[in-house]
Amino acid sequence: MTGEAVAVDLNVAWWPSRMLAKFIDFAVQYGVALLLGRILAIPIEHTQDVALLSAFAVVYGVAVFIGYQVVCETVWRGRTIGKVALGLRVVREDGSPIRFAQALVRGVLLPFEMWGPALVSAVLTARGKRVGDLLAGTIVVHTRTAEPQSAGIHMPPPLMEWASLADLSRVTDELALVCRQFVLRQHQLRPAVREGLGQQLVRTVYALVSPPPPVGTPGWAYLAAVLAERRRRQMMRAFPAAQPRAEVAPPVTPPPSPPPTSDGAFAPPQ
């Protein structure tokens, strides 16, 4: 649940991709350990103090194998080199970025989990959490998702004539921006949230635009037509000589929004 009270689905990363990212991180840590080992071994190579050598080994191991993860996830907001390579990120359960406290809990518990407890916990929990995630209140998600089929909003061909005659003067820039963000990103919302927010936006726009659209117009088509026509008119005012036409989706391109449900939801009120 975001700060705007919108529930979103996070694209959870499951254990195979997380394990591969951890292998990459271990390879980086091993390389760093070898390099620092050669550099730091010079001042203590002739030291006979066993306690000093033991203390050095502990500090060295903590710095390389725990400090690496804590520093990377804090500075890179939930990412390490392995996670960047696999397109993963650690976030809090509400989807917000993690802070030092969450990164520290995950980093400190990692040596105690390693592959056994971490793998068992990731397989058994609903969101693939290891023990460190459970205690820190975090989850690992994919940041690389498929892009929408179209980055723009096209005019549905059946509504082109209606939109060209509609009065859109009362649709503010703020409302148009909210509608545009909803149409382009509604695939990221839960179905119930998408339907509820879609109906709310359609009712708001419907009260400001006249004449009403043809009976039976789906909600997604109604919002797309208003936004596409509004953009066309703005382009005409900015470049009157160009006289651009409204963008029309090619016949083979599916609509940018999901079709309305069978019960008529997400459609203009009658």
SULPE-V806938 format. One record per backbone hydrogen bond with DSSP energy under -1.0 kcal/mol. NH is the residue of the N-H (numbers start at 1). CO is the residue of the C=O. If there is no record, write none. Layout:
BEGIN
nh: {NH | NH}
co: {CO | CO}
END
This chain:
BEGIN
nh: {2 | 5 | 9 | 12 | 13 | 18 | 19 | 20 | 21 | 22 | 23 | 24 | 25 | 26 | 27 | 28 | 29 | 30 | 31 | 32 | 33 | 34 | 35 | 36 | 37 | 38 | 39 | 40 | 41 | 47 | 53 | 54 | 55 | 56 | 57 | 58 | 59 | 60 | 61 | 62 | 63 | 64 | 65 | 66 | 67 | 70 | 71 | 72 | 73 | 74 | 75 | 76 | 78 | 84 | 85 | 86 | 88 | 89 | 90 | 91 | 92 | 93 | 95 | 103 | 104 | 105 | 106 | 107 | 108 | 109 | 110 | 113 | 114 | 119 | 120 | 121 | 122 | 123 | 124 | 125 | 128 | 134 | 135 | 136 | 137 | 138 | 139 | 141 | 142 | 143 | 155 | 159 | 160 | 163 | 164 | 165 | 167 | 171 | 176 | 177 | 178 | 179 | 180 | 181 | 182 | 183 | 184 | 185 | 186 | 188 | 189 | 190 | 194 | 195 | 196 | 197 | 198 | 199 | 200 | 201 | 202 | 203 | 204 | 205 | 206 | 207 | 208 | 209 | 217 | 219 | 222 | 223 | 224 | 225 | 226 | 227 | 228 | 229 | 230 | 231 | 232 | 233 | 234 | 235 | 236 | 237 | 238 | 239 | 243 | 249 | 253 | 264}
co: {6 | 2 | 188 | 10 | 140 | 14 | 15 | 16 | 17 | 18 | 19 | 20 | 21 | 22 | 23 | 24 | 25 | 26 | 27 | 28 | 29 | 30 | 31 | 32 | 33 | 34 | 35 | 36 | 37 | 44 | 49 | 50 | 51 | 52 | 53 | 54 | 55 | 56 | 57 | 58 | 59 | 60 | 61 | 62 | 62 | 66 | 67 | 68 | 69 | 70 | 71 | 72 | 73 | 80 | 81 | 82 | 83 | 141 | 78 | 139 | 96 | 137 | 92 | 99 | 100 | 101 | 102 | 103 | 104 | 105 | 106 | 109 | 110 | 115 | 116 | 117 | 118 | 119 | 120 | 121 | 125 | 130 | 131 | 132 | 133 | 133 | 91 | 89 | 11 | 87 | 247 | 156 | 157 | 159 | 160 | 162 | 210 | 168 | 172 | 173 | 174 | 175 | 176 | 177 | 178 | 179 | 180 | 181 | 182 | 185 | 186 | 7 | 190 | 191 | 192 | 193 | 194 | 195 | 196 | 197 | 198 | 199 | 200 | 201 | 202 | 203 | 205 | 205 | 214 | 266 | 218 | 219 | 220 | 221 | 222 | 223 | 224 | 225 | 226 | 227 | 228 | 229 | 230 | 231 | 232 | 233 | 234 | 235 | 239 | 155 | 250 | 261}
END
